[in-house]
Amino acid sequence: MTEQRKNHIQAGEESYRRWRKKTMATPEVQAVYEEEAAKKALWLQLVEAREAAGLTQVEMARRIGVSQAQIARIEKSGYDAYTLKTLRRYIVALGNNFELEVRVKSKQPSLRPLAVRS
């Protein structure tokens, strides 16, 4: 890689860092970012847990009593229509050694996390 290209890449990275810092300083943007990150984290955790249990979407669907398409929807990046009932059923279907812990960020006094164990 040429020196000119390295400098160009470094300048672009620095420009991005400045833009991100400025953008993330806005409370509204920060809130949206955190919400989207949480959605992605949940989706990814569900997929990783199912795979760690050695289950396919079809096998998971059979255990829960829904279609494979419904499992795919639950595991879809950006999906945010989870119900607690659905999440409980999903965790129970994973088998032993899996649990669901719900934490709610709030400015009010904190409540103890809700844990569902399979």
Secondary structure as UniProt FT lines:
FT   HELIX           3..24
FT   HELIX           27..52
FT   TURN            53..54
FT   HELIX           57..64
FT   HELIX           68..74
FT   TURN            77..78
FT   HELIX           84..94
FT   TURN            96..97
FT   STRAND          99..102
FT   STRAND          114..117
//
